[in-house]
Amino acid sequence: MNRFRISVFIFVLFVSGFLIYLYWGLPTGIKSSKPFTSNILGQEESCMTCHAEMTGFAPSHNPQVIGCTPCHLGNPNEDDKDLSHQNMVLVPGNLSNADQTCGTVNCHHELLNRIENSLMNTMSGAVTVNRFFFGDSEVLSAHANVRELTNDIPSDDHFRH
């Protein structure tokens, strides 16, 4: 009797999963069977001629919708690999280049300042505690930025090493 219940349970689970798949489908990336060029904001891009096998894009980052160069820069009109990849940004989400890629007016500009000044990016808490511990600051509520460390105080020197 227990084997029968287990078999029924597995069957119901399988059928339920299959019905959910049929109803909602699985998330799919873009996988083009043939190369295409995209015309984004009136600019032709040849990126997908070579990169047609790229998959897994979110709908908001679909290269058929927004292209490649708004995020990755580069030279979209070049057919030569080296020329097309000049000034390309491989990972446009890095903070070191976000002001040229994701943080532009046409994209996520409203988030750039917030992220650049976040505790995770400035390490304000770590710098402030370090300065307080070394006696270089009398308060723990000061706002600091790891990019503004100096060579003038022992705590900043300690933080670098």
C-alpha positions as CSV (number, residue, x, y, z in Angstrom):
1,M,0.0,0.0,0.0
2,N,2.8,2.4,0.8
3,R,4.5,1.8,-2.6
4,F,1.2,2.6,-4.3
5,R,0.9,5.9,-2.4
6,I,4.5,6.8,-3.2
7,S,4.0,6.0,-6.9
8,V,0.8,8.1,-6.9
9,F,2.6,11.0,-5.2
10,I,5.5,10.9,-7.6
11,F,3.0,10.8,-10.6
12,V,1.0,13.7,-9.2
13,L,4.2,15.7,-8.6
14,F,5.4,15.0,-12.1
15,V,2.1,15.9,-13.7
16,S,1.9,19.1,-11.6
17,G,5.3,20.2,-12.6
18,F,4.5,19.5,-16.3
19,L,1.3,21.5,-16.1
20,I,3.1,24.4,-14.4
21,Y,5.7,24.3,-17.2
22,L,3.0,24.3,-19.9
23,Y,1.2,27.2,-18.2
24,W,4.1,29.5,-17.4
25,G,7.0,28.0,-19.4
26,L,10.6,28.2,-18.4
27,P,12.7,31.4,-18.5
28,T,14.6,31.4,-21.7
29,G,17.5,33.4,-23.0
30,I,17.9,34.6,-26.5
31,K,19.5,32.2,-28.8
32,S,19.5,33.1,-32.3
33,S,20.0,30.4,-34.9
34,K,21.4,32.9,-37.4
35,P,23.4,36.1,-36.9
36,F,21.6,39.4,-36.9
37,T,22.4,43.0,-36.8
38,S,20.4,45.3,-34.7
39,N,19.3,48.8,-35.3
40,I,19.2,50.5,-32.0
41,L,18.3,54.2,-31.8
42,G,19.0,54.5,-35.5
43,Q,22.5,52.9,-35.1
44,E,23.3,49.7,-36.8
45,E,25.2,47.2,-34.7
46,S,27.1,44.2,-35.9
47,C,27.9,42.6,-32.5
48,M,25.5,39.7,-32.9
49,T,27.1,38.7,-36.2
50,C,29.8,37.0,-34.1
51,H,28.0,36.7,-30.7
52,A,24.7,35.2,-31.8
53,E,25.2,32.2,-29.5
54,M,24.9,34.5,-26.4
55,T,22.0,33.5,-24.2
56,G,20.4,34.2,-20.9
57,F,19.5,37.9,-21.3
58,A,16.8,39.4,-19.1
59,P,14.0,41.0,-21.2
60,S,15.2,44.5,-20.3
61,H,18.7,43.7,-21.5
62,N,17.8,41.9,-24.7
63,P,20.3,42.9,-27.4
64,Q,17.6,42.8,-30.0
65,V,15.8,45.5,-28.0
66,I,18.6,47.7,-26.6
67,G,21.6,46.5,-28.6
68,C,25.0,45.8,-27.1
69,T,26.9,49.1,-27.3
70,P,24.7,51.0,-24.8
71,C,26.2,48.8,-22.1
72,H,29.5,47.4,-23.6
73,L,30.5,50.4,-25.7
74,G,33.0,49.3,-28.4
75,N,32.7,50.0,-32.1
76,P,29.5,48.5,-33.4
77,N,30.1,49.4,-37.0
78,E,33.4,47.4,-37.4
79,D,33.6,43.9,-38.8
80,D,37.1,43.4,-37.6
81,K,37.3,41.7,-34.2
82,D,40.1,43.9,-32.8
83,L,38.6,47.2,-34.1
84,S,35.1,46.3,-32.9
85,H,36.3,45.5,-29.4
86,Q,38.3,48.8,-29.0
87,N,37.2,50.7,-25.9
88,M,34.8,47.8,-25.1
89,V,33.7,47.3,-21.5
90,L,33.6,43.6,-20.8
91,V,31.6,43.9,-17.5
92,P,29.5,47.1,-17.6
93,G,28.2,46.7,-14.1
94,N,31.5,47.4,-12.4
95,L,31.5,50.7,-10.5
96,S,34.7,51.7,-12.2
97,N,32.9,52.2,-15.5
98,A,29.2,52.5,-14.4
99,D,29.2,56.2,-15.3
100,Q,29.9,55.4,-18.9
101,T,27.6,52.3,-19.1
102,C,24.8,51.5,-16.7
103,G,24.7,54.9,-15.0
104,T,24.1,57.0,-18.1
105,V,21.1,59.2,-18.6
106,N,19.6,56.6,-20.9
107,C,19.7,53.8,-18.3
108,H,20.1,53.6,-14.5
109,H,21.4,57.1,-13.8
110,E,19.2,57.5,-10.7
111,L,21.0,54.6,-9.0
112,L,24.6,55.6,-9.7
113,N,25.0,58.2,-7.0
114,R,23.2,56.0,-4.4
115,I,25.4,53.0,-5.2
116,E,28.6,55.0,-5.3
117,N,27.9,56.4,-1.8
118,S,26.6,53.2,-0.3
119,L,28.2,51.8,2.9
120,M,29.3,48.7,0.9
121,N,31.2,50.9,-1.7
122,T,32.6,53.5,0.7
123,M,33.4,51.1,3.5
124,S,32.4,54.0,5.8
125,G,31.8,51.8,8.8
126,A,35.1,50.0,8.5
127,V,37.1,53.2,8.0
128,T,35.3,55.1,10.8
129,V,35.8,52.2,13.3
130,N,39.4,51.9,12.4
131,R,40.0,55.6,12.9
132,F,38.1,55.6,16.2
133,F,40.1,52.6,17.4
134,F,43.4,54.3,16.6
135,G,42.3,57.5,18.2
136,D,42.3,59.4,14.9
137,S,38.5,60.2,15.3
138,E,36.5,60.9,18.5
139,V,33.2,59.8,17.0
140,L,31.8,56.7,15.4
141,S,29.1,58.5,13.5
142,A,31.5,60.2,11.0
143,H,31.0,59.4,7.4
144,A,34.2,58.3,5.6
145,N,35.2,56.9,2.2
146,V,37.9,54.3,1.6
147,R,38.9,56.3,-1.5
148,E,39.8,59.3,0.6
149,L,42.3,57.5,2.9
150,T,45.4,59.7,3.5
151,N,49.0,59.0,4.5
152,D,48.7,61.5,7.4
153,I,47.1,59.3,10.1
154,P,48.1,55.9,11.4
155,S,44.6,54.4,11.1
156,D,44.5,55.0,7.3
157,D,48.0,53.6,7.0
158,H,46.9,50.5,9.0
159,F,43.8,50.2,6.8
160,R,45.9,50.0,3.7
161,H,48.1,47.2,5.0
